[in-house]
Amino acid sequence: MSKTPALMLQGTGSDVGKSLLAAGLCRLFARRGMRALPFKPQNMSNNAAVTADGGEIGRAQALQARAAGVEPCSDMNPVLLKPQSDVGSQVVVQGKVVANATARDYHALKPTLLPRVLESYARLAARADVMVVEGAGSAAEVNLRAADIANMGFAEAADLPVVLVADIDRGGVIASVVGTWAILPDAERARLKGYVINRFRGDPALFTPALGIIRDKTGLECLGVVPWFAEAARLPAEDSASLGKGRAGGGGLKIAVPRLSRIANFDDFDPLAAEPGVSLDMVEPGRPLPLDCDLIILPGSKSTIADLDFLRAQGWDIDILAHARRGGRVLGICAGFQMLGRTVADPLGVEGPAGGVAAGLGLLDVETVMEGDKVLCRACGSDASGHAVEGYEMHMGRTTGPDTARPFLSLEGRPDGAVSADGRIMGCYLHGLFAADSFRAALLGSDSGLEYEPMVDAVLERLADHLETHLDMGRIRALSGL
């Protein structure tokens, strides 16, 4: 393996803030003129991004690449698992779908994946000044250690130093750090070079005795106590566990988004959540869609037919149809677009049992068939009024029918989506379209002046400032080998 300077962040658990810390470190290194490249050997997320080389990676690695000022590529996340059910996932390797596997099947597959992961890492490391590597879940999942490619298994194969990240906001942080250290074998403990306490609120002086306790129990030194960074809610999130945290605006136009069981690419809604004149309601299961909403948006899903069943089980189909009858607007993105049609068929078993057919909501006169190769591409174009849009497509289905004669968008000179005859029901396959400021203003009927993409870059800058203030960057640079 290349001896390119590198540091791996592993967590005491899931959702402790590893992704955000990695993005901040990428920006810090980049500000010093270094080519920092992000890497996550294995990820599990239905929030993905399309790369310039025509693959897909986890959204967090795309954000980290943006923070580093580099173009995202498939090697940055060589294994991506996209959950389709409670026990199975679509397996994406180096950007391409290779299988649908149950958890047991994937565990058997993992030994064949480490060479591919190391291959991707070597290609990136050969052109980097420093690698910022992110683990997955918890470093202490020793029951999954055999054939591990996500945490210590990869760290040992690539010979990387590891910094442990712990989230104090969820409580039990001393036990999480000491417990992780205690459960690891000696060789893996030796890779731990320190730890970071993340999402701290309150007076740091009150935590000082805890640092001594952790040092006495483990010998590890604290590399920083990072206070809560509230603006993290304004950056694209990867884990659906973060949905609903700081996502709602105040007053004004009311938009409802049903949180489907396999919701995907939900960062589509970040620009709407950032709008000061918009109230974005990510409606949890068990709650009806609000009667007073102005617009309902059906999101993407990893399993269209299964989530159609889920939508009906929640009674949301009744809410949507009633909203449409009252003259309300409905917009579907990708799987949400498919759900608005008359039928969704899966003859080849792309998302579930072969031959499945489900009735859609019937609000658009279109039908969808799941077949063919997966469409993965970036695209730009405009809506019917000429407002520019850009984003990416990521879908298996092909949608046809009379309403496609009124396309919602024109992308690269070709039609995309459909609009009902009365103009109130709309759908398309383009993810990311709400980030286009003029299009978003036209859709909302008002222009707040929000420039979304510059705002994201400004938040990344402030994140880097935040980490520089609260991390021992001299020690971190030294540990990485710089």
C-alpha positions as CSV (number, residue, x, y, z in Angstrom):
1,M,0.0,0.0,0.0
2,S,1.0,3.6,-0.6
3,K,2.4,5.4,2.4
4,T,0.6,8.6,1.5
5,P,-0.2,10.4,4.7
6,A,-3.6,9.3,6.0
7,L,-5.9,9.3,9.0
8,M,-8.9,7.2,9.6
9,L,-11.9,8.3,11.7
10,Q,-13.8,5.5,13.4
11,G,-16.8,5.9,15.6
12,T,-17.9,4.6,19.0
13,G,-21.3,4.2,17.2
14,S,-23.3,5.2,14.2
15,D,-24.2,8.9,13.6
16,V,-21.5,10.3,15.9
17,G,-20.5,12.9,13.4
18,K,-17.6,11.1,11.5
19,S,-18.8,12.3,8.1
20,L,-19.0,16.0,9.1
21,L,-15.6,15.9,10.8
22,A,-14.1,14.3,7.7
23,A,-15.6,17.0,5.6
24,G,-14.1,19.7,7.8
25,L,-10.7,18.1,7.8
26,C,-10.8,17.9,4.0
27,R,-11.5,21.6,3.8
28,L,-8.8,22.4,6.4
29,F,-6.2,20.5,4.5
30,A,-7.3,22.0,1.2
31,R,-7.0,25.5,2.6
32,R,-3.3,24.7,3.3
33,G,-2.8,23.9,-0.3
34,M,-2.9,20.1,0.1
35,R,-4.8,17.7,-2.1
36,A,-6.9,15.9,0.4
37,L,-9.1,13.0,-0.9
38,P,-11.9,11.4,1.1
39,F,-12.4,7.7,1.3
40,K,-15.0,5.4,2.9
41,P,-14.4,1.7,2.2
42,Q,-18.0,0.6,2.9
43,N,-21.1,2.7,3.3
44,M,-24.7,1.9,3.9
45,S,-27.1,4.7,2.6
46,N,-29.9,5.3,0.3
47,N,-28.7,8.9,-0.1
48,A,-26.2,8.7,-3.0
49,A,-24.5,10.9,-5.5
50,V,-23.7,10.4,-9.1
51,T,-20.0,10.8,-10.0
52,A,-18.4,12.2,-13.1
53,D,-17.2,8.7,-14.1
54,G,-20.9,7.5,-14.1
55,G,-20.9,5.7,-10.8
56,E,-22.6,6.3,-7.5
57,I,-21.2,6.8,-4.0
58,G,-22.5,7.8,-0.6
59,R,-23.7,11.4,-0.3
60,A,-21.2,12.1,2.5
61,Q,-18.2,11.3,0.3
62,A,-19.5,13.6,-2.4
63,L,-19.8,16.4,0.3
64,Q,-16.3,15.6,1.5
65,A,-15.0,15.8,-2.0
66,R,-16.7,19.2,-2.4
67,A,-15.1,20.3,0.8
68,A,-11.7,19.3,-0.5
69,G,-12.3,21.1,-3.8
70,V,-12.1,18.0,-5.9
71,E,-14.4,16.1,-8.2
72,P,-16.1,13.0,-6.6
73,C,-15.3,9.7,-8.1
74,S,-16.4,6.1,-7.6
75,D,-13.2,5.1,-5.8
76,M,-14.0,7.4,-2.9
77,N,-16.7,4.9,-1.7
78,P,-15.9,1.5,-3.4
79,V,-18.6,-0.5,-1.6
80,L,-22.1,1.1,-1.1
81,L,-25.0,-0.8,0.3
82,K,-28.5,0.5,-0.5
83,P,-31.1,-1.1,1.8
84,Q,-34.2,-2.4,-0.1
85,S,-35.7,-4.3,2.8
86,D,-35.1,-5.0,6.5
87,V,-32.8,-7.9,5.6
88,G,-31.4,-7.1,2.1
89,S,-29.6,-4.4,0.1
90,Q,-28.4,-3.6,-3.4
91,V,-24.6,-3.9,-3.5
92,V,-22.7,-1.3,-5.4
93,V,-19.0,-1.9,-6.0
94,Q,-16.8,0.8,-7.5
95,G,-19.9,2.7,-8.6
96,K,-21.8,-0.2,-10.3
97,V,-24.6,-2.5,-9.1
98,V,-23.3,-6.0,-8.8
99,A,-25.9,-7.8,-6.7
100,N,-28.9,-7.8,-4.5
101,A,-28.0,-9.5,-1.3
102,T,-29.4,-10.5,2.1
103,A,-27.3,-9.6,5.1
104,R,-26.1,-13.2,5.3
105,D,-25.3,-13.3,1.6
106,Y,-23.3,-10.0,1.9
107,H,-21.3,-11.3,4.9
108,A,-20.2,-14.2,2.7
109,L,-19.4,-11.9,-0.2
110,K,-17.2,-9.5,1.9
111,P,-13.9,-11.5,1.6
112,T,-14.0,-10.9,-2.2
113,L,-14.5,-7.2,-1.8
114,L,-11.4,-6.2,0.2
115,P,-9.1,-6.4,-2.9
116,R,-11.4,-4.1,-4.7
117,V,-11.5,-1.7,-1.8
118,L,-7.7,-1.7,-1.5
119,E,-7.4,-1.2,-5.3
120,S,-9.6,1.9,-5.1
121,Y,-7.7,3.3,-2.1
122,A,-4.4,2.8,-3.8
123,R,-5.5,4.7,-6.9
124,L,-6.7,7.6,-4.8
125,A,-3.6,7.6,-2.5
126,A,-1.3,7.7,-5.5
127,R,-2.6,11.2,-6.4
128,A,-3.3,12.6,-2.9
129,D,-1.2,14.6,-0.4
130,V,-3.3,13.2,2.4
131,M,-6.2,10.7,2.7
132,V,-9.1,11.4,5.0
133,V,-10.7,8.0,5.7
134,E,-14.0,7.4,7.4
135,G,-15.1,4.1,9.0
136,A,-18.7,2.9,9.3
137,G,-20.9,2.3,12.3
138,S,-18.9,1.3,15.4
139,A,-15.3,0.2,15.7
140,A,-16.4,-2.1,18.5
141,E,-18.6,-4.4,16.4
142,V,-16.2,-7.3,17.0
143,N,-18.9,-9.8,16.1
144,L,-18.5,-8.6,12.5
145,R,-14.7,-8.4,12.6
146,A,-14.2,-11.5,10.4
147,A,-13.8,-10.2,6.8
148,D,-14.4,-6.6,8.0
149,I,-13.7,-4.0,5.4
150,A,-15.3,-1.0,7.1
151,N,-13.3,-0.3,10.2
152,M,-10.3,-2.1,11.8
153,G,-10.2,-4.7,9.0
154,F,-9.5,-2.0,6.5
155,A,-7.2,0.0,8.9
156,E,-5.0,-3.0,9.3
157,A,-4.9,-3.9,5.6
158,A,-4.0,-0.3,4.7
159,D,-1.8,0.2,7.8
160,L,-3.6,3.4,8.9
161,P,-3.6,5.3,12.2
162,V,-7.1,5.6,13.8
163,V,-8.8,8.4,15.7
164,L,-11.9,7.5,17.6
165,V,-15.0,9.8,17.4
166,A,-17.5,9.8,20.2
167,D,-20.8,11.8,20.5
168,I,-21.3,13.3,23.9
169,D,-24.8,14.6,23.0
170,R,-26.3,11.1,23.2
171,G,-24.8,10.5,26.7
172,G,-22.5,7.8,28.0
173,V,-19.5,9.2,26.2
174,I,-16.9,7.9,28.8
175,A,-18.3,4.4,28.6
176,S,-18.4,4.5,24.8
177,V,-14.7,5.5,24.5
178,V,-13.4,3.2,27.3
179,G,-15.7,0.4,26.2
180,T,-14.6,0.5,22.6
181,W,-10.9,0.5,23.7
182,A,-11.6,-2.4,26.1
183,I,-13.3,-4.7,23.6
184,L,-10.6,-4.3,20.9
185,P,-7.7,-6.8,20.7
186,D,-4.2,-5.4,21.5
187,A,-3.1,-5.0,17.9
188,E,-6.2,-2.9,17.1
189,R,-5.9,-0.9,20.3
190,A,-2.4,0.0,19.1
191,R,-3.9,1.7,16.1
192,L,-5.9,4.1,18.2
193,K,-3.9,7.3,18.4
194,G,-6.4,9.4,20.3
195,Y,-10.1,10.4,20.3
196,V,-12.3,13.4,19.6
197,I,-15.4,14.3,21.7
198,N,-18.0,15.6,19.3
199,R,-21.2,17.7,19.7
200,F,-20.4,19.1,23.1
201,R,-22.8,21.5,24.8
202,G,-22.1,23.5,27.9
203,D,-19.0,24.4,29.8
204,P,-15.9,22.4,28.6
205,A,-14.2,22.9,32.0
206,L,-16.8,20.6,33.6
207,F,-15.6,17.8,31.3
208,T,-11.9,18.1,32.2
209,P,-12.1,15.4,34.9
210,A,-13.6,13.0,32.3
211,L,-10.5,13.4,30.1
212,G,-8.3,12.2,33.0
213,I,-10.6,9.2,33.6
214,I,-10.4,8.1,30.0
215,R,-6.6,8.6,29.9
216,D,-6.2,6.5,33.1
217,K,-8.4,3.7,31.6
218,T,-7.0,3.6,28.1
219,G,-3.9,5.7,27.8
220,L,-5.5,7.6,25.0
221,E,-5.2,11.4,24.6
222,C,-8.0,13.7,23.7
223,L,-7.4,15.5,20.3
224,G,-10.2,17.9,20.8
225,V,-13.6,18.6,22.4
226,V,-15.7,19.9,19.5
227,P,-18.8,22.0,20.4
228,W,-22.1,21.5,18.8
229,F,-22.1,22.9,15.3
230,A,-25.7,24.0,14.6
231,E,-25.1,24.7,11.0
232,A,-24.5,21.1,10.3
233,A,-28.3,20.9,9.6
234,R,-27.7,23.1,6.5
235,L,-25.4,20.6,4.9
236,P,-26.5,17.5,2.9
237,A,-27.2,14.6,5.3
238,E,-26.5,11.0,4.5
239,D,-28.3,9.0,7.2
240,S,-32.1,9.1,7.4
241,A,-31.7,9.2,11.2
242,S,-30.9,12.8,10.7
243,L,-34.2,13.6,9.0
244,G,-36.3,16.0,11.0
245,K,-33.4,17.4,12.9
246,G,-33.4,21.1,12.2
247,R,-35.0,20.7,8.9
248,A,-38.2,22.7,9.3
249,G,-38.4,26.4,8.3
250,G,-40.8,28.9,9.8
251,G,-44.2,30.0,8.5
252,G,-45.0,30.9,4.9
253,L,-45.5,28.3,2.2
254,K,-46.2,24.9,3.7
255,I,-44.6,21.8,2.0
256,A,-45.3,18.3,3.2
257,V,-43.0,15.3,2.4
258,P,-44.1,11.8,3.5
259,R,-41.2,10.0,5.0
260,L,-41.3,6.7,3.1
261,S,-39.8,3.6,4.7
262,R,-37.1,3.4,2.0
263,I,-36.8,7.1,1.4
264,A,-33.8,7.9,-0.9
265,N,-31.9,11.0,-1.9
266,F,-33.7,13.0,0.7
267,D,-31.1,15.8,0.5
268,D,-33.2,16.9,-2.4
269,F,-35.2,18.9,0.2
270,D,-32.3,20.7,1.9
271,P,-32.7,23.8,-0.3
272,L,-36.4,24.0,0.6
273,A,-35.6,23.6,4.3
274,A,-33.1,26.4,4.1
275,E,-35.7,28.8,2.6
276,P,-36.7,31.4,5.3
277,G,-40.3,31.6,3.9
278,V,-40.9,27.9,3.8
279,S,-42.2,25.4,6.4
280,L,-41.0,22.0,5.4
281,D,-42.7,19.1,7.2
282,M,-41.0,15.7,6.9
283,V,-44.1,13.7,7.9
284,E,-43.3,10.7,10.1
285,P,-45.2,7.4,9.8
286,G,-48.3,7.4,11.9
287,R,-49.2,11.0,11.2
288,P,-51.5,12.3,8.5
289,L,-50.3,14.7,5.8
290,P,-51.4,18.2,7.0
291,L,-54.6,19.5,5.6
292,D,-53.2,23.1,5.2
293,C,-50.1,22.2,3.1
294,D,-49.7,24.1,-0.2
295,L,-47.5,21.5,-1.9
296,I,-47.0,17.8,-1.3
297,I,-43.7,16.3,-2.7
298,L,-43.3,12.6,-3.0
299,P,-39.6,11.7,-2.5
300,G,-37.3,9.1,-4.1
301,S,-37.4,5.6,-2.7
302,K,-35.1,2.5,-3.0
303,S,-38.2,0.3,-3.4
304,T,-41.1,2.0,-5.3
305,I,-43.7,-0.8,-5.1
306,A,-42.9,-1.6,-1.4
307,D,-43.2,2.1,-0.5
308,L,-46.5,2.4,-2.5
309,D,-47.8,-0.3,-0.1
310,F,-46.3,1.6,2.9
311,L,-47.8,4.9,1.7
312,R,-51.2,3.2,1.6
313,A,-50.8,1.6,4.9
314,Q,-50.2,5.0,6.4
315,G,-53.4,6.4,4.7
316,W,-51.2,8.9,2.9
317,D,-52.8,8.0,-0.4
318,I,-56.1,9.3,0.9
319,D,-54.5,12.5,2.0
320,I,-52.7,13.0,-1.3
321,L,-55.9,12.4,-3.4
322,A,-57.9,14.7,-1.1
323,H,-55.2,17.4,-1.4
324,A,-55.4,17.1,-5.2
325,R,-59.2,17.3,-5.2
326,R,-59.0,20.5,-3.2
327,G,-56.8,22.0,-6.0
328,G,-53.5,21.4,-4.2
329,R,-50.2,20.8,-6.1
330,V,-48.3,17.5,-6.0
331,L,-44.8,16.9,-7.3
332,G,-43.0,13.6,-7.5
333,I,-39.3,13.1,-7.8
334,C,-38.0,9.8,-9.3
335,A,-39.8,7.0,-7.4
336,G,-42.3,9.7,-6.3
337,F,-42.9,10.4,-10.0
338,Q,-43.5,6.7,-10.6
339,M,-46.0,6.5,-7.8
340,L,-48.1,9.3,-9.3
341,G,-48.9,7.2,-12.4
342,R,-51.4,4.5,-13.0
343,T,-49.2,1.4,-12.5
344,V,-45.6,0.4,-11.6
345,A,-44.5,-3.0,-12.9
346,D,-41.4,-5.0,-12.0
347,P,-41.4,-7.9,-14.4
348,L,-37.7,-8.8,-13.9
349,G,-37.6,-8.5,-10.1
350,V,-35.4,-5.4,-10.0
351,E,-36.7,-4.2,-6.7
352,G,-38.6,-7.2,-5.4
353,P,-40.4,-10.4,-6.5
354,A,-40.4,-10.8,-10.3
355,G,-43.7,-10.0,-12.0
356,G,-44.9,-7.6,-9.3
357,V,-47.4,-4.9,-10.4
358,A,-48.8,-2.2,-8.2
359,A,-51.5,0.4,-8.8
360,G,-50.2,3.9,-8.6
361,L,-52.1,7.0,-7.3
362,G,-53.5,7.6,-10.8
363,L,-52.8,11.4,-10.7
364,L,-50.7,11.2,-13.9
365,D,-51.6,9.3,-17.0
366,V,-48.3,7.4,-17.1
367,E,-47.1,3.9,-16.3
368,T,-43.7,2.7,-15.2
369,V,-41.8,-0.6,-16.0
370,M,-38.7,-1.5,-14.0
371,E,-36.3,-2.8,-16.5
372,G,-33.0,-2.2,-18.3
373,D,-29.7,-0.9,-17.0
374,K,-29.7,1.6,-14.1
375,V,-29.6,5.2,-15.3
376,L,-26.8,7.0,-13.6
377,C,-26.0,10.4,-15.1
378,R,-25.6,14.1,-14.4
379,A,-27.9,16.4,-16.3
380,C,-28.8,20.0,-16.7
381,G,-31.6,21.8,-18.6
382,S,-34.6,23.9,-17.8
383,D,-38.3,23.8,-16.9
384,A,-41.1,24.8,-19.3
385,S,-40.6,28.4,-18.3
386,G,-36.9,28.4,-19.0
387,H,-35.7,28.3,-15.4
388,A,-32.3,26.5,-15.3
389,V,-32.0,23.2,-13.4
390,E,-29.3,20.7,-12.9
391,G,-28.8,17.6,-10.9
392,Y,-28.6,13.8,-11.5
393,E,-30.7,10.8,-12.5
394,M,-30.5,7.6,-10.6
395,H,-33.2,5.1,-11.5
396,M,-34.2,1.8,-13.1
397,G,-37.7,2.5,-14.3
398,R,-38.9,3.7,-17.7
399,T,-42.0,5.9,-17.6
400,T,-44.3,6.4,-20.6
401,G,-47.9,7.6,-21.2
402,P,-50.0,10.4,-22.5
403,D,-48.9,12.9,-19.9
404,T,-45.3,12.7,-20.9
405,A,-46.3,14.7,-23.9
406,R,-46.2,17.6,-21.4
407,P,-42.7,17.1,-20.0
408,F,-41.9,18.8,-16.7
409,L,-38.3,19.4,-17.7
410,S,-36.0,19.5,-20.7
411,L,-32.7,17.9,-19.9
412,E,-29.8,17.9,-22.4
413,G,-32.3,18.5,-25.2
414,R,-34.6,15.5,-24.2
415,P,-37.9,15.6,-22.3
416,D,-38.1,14.4,-18.7
417,G,-41.2,13.8,-16.6
418,A,-44.8,14.7,-17.0
419,V,-47.4,17.3,-16.1
420,S,-51.2,16.8,-15.7
421,A,-53.5,18.7,-18.0
422,D,-54.4,21.2,-15.3
423,G,-50.8,21.7,-14.4
424,R,-51.1,20.9,-10.7
425,I,-49.6,17.4,-10.7
426,M,-46.0,17.1,-11.8
427,G,-43.2,14.6,-11.8
428,C,-39.6,14.1,-13.1
429,Y,-36.5,11.9,-12.6
430,L,-34.1,14.7,-11.8
431,H,-32.7,14.8,-8.3
432,G,-31.2,18.0,-7.0
433,L,-33.4,20.4,-8.9
434,F,-34.4,22.4,-5.9
435,A,-30.8,23.7,-5.5
436,A,-31.4,25.8,-8.7
437,D,-32.3,29.2,-7.2
438,S,-34.4,30.6,-10.0
439,F,-36.4,27.4,-10.4
440,R,-36.9,27.1,-6.7
441,A,-38.2,30.7,-6.5
442,A,-40.6,30.1,-9.4
443,L,-41.9,26.9,-7.8
444,L,-42.4,28.6,-4.4
445,G,-43.9,31.8,-6.0
446,S,-41.4,34.0,-4.1
447,D,-37.7,34.8,-4.1
448,S,-36.1,35.1,-0.8
449,G,-32.7,35.8,-2.3
450,L,-31.2,32.6,-1.0
451,E,-28.2,31.4,-3.0
452,Y,-28.1,27.8,-2.0
453,E,-24.8,26.5,-3.4
454,P,-22.8,29.5,-2.1
455,M,-24.4,29.0,1.2
456,V,-23.2,25.4,1.4
457,D,-19.7,26.5,0.7
458,A,-19.9,29.2,3.3
459,V,-21.0,26.6,5.9
460,L,-18.1,24.3,5.0
461,E,-15.7,27.3,5.5
462,R,-17.3,27.9,9.0
463,L,-17.1,24.2,9.8
464,A,-13.3,24.3,9.0
465,D,-12.9,27.3,11.2
466,H,-14.8,25.5,14.0
467,L,-12.6,22.5,13.8
468,E,-9.4,24.5,13.6
469,T,-10.4,26.2,16.8
470,H,-11.3,23.1,18.8
471,L,-9.1,20.3,17.4
472,D,-5.4,19.8,18.0
473,M,-4.5,20.1,14.3
474,G,-0.8,20.0,14.9
475,R,-1.2,16.6,16.6
476,I,-3.6,15.4,13.9
477,R,-1.3,16.4,11.1
478,A,1.6,14.6,12.8
479,L,-0.5,11.5,13.4
480,S,-1.5,11.4,9.7
481,G,2.2,11.5,8.7
482,L,2.3,15.0,7.3
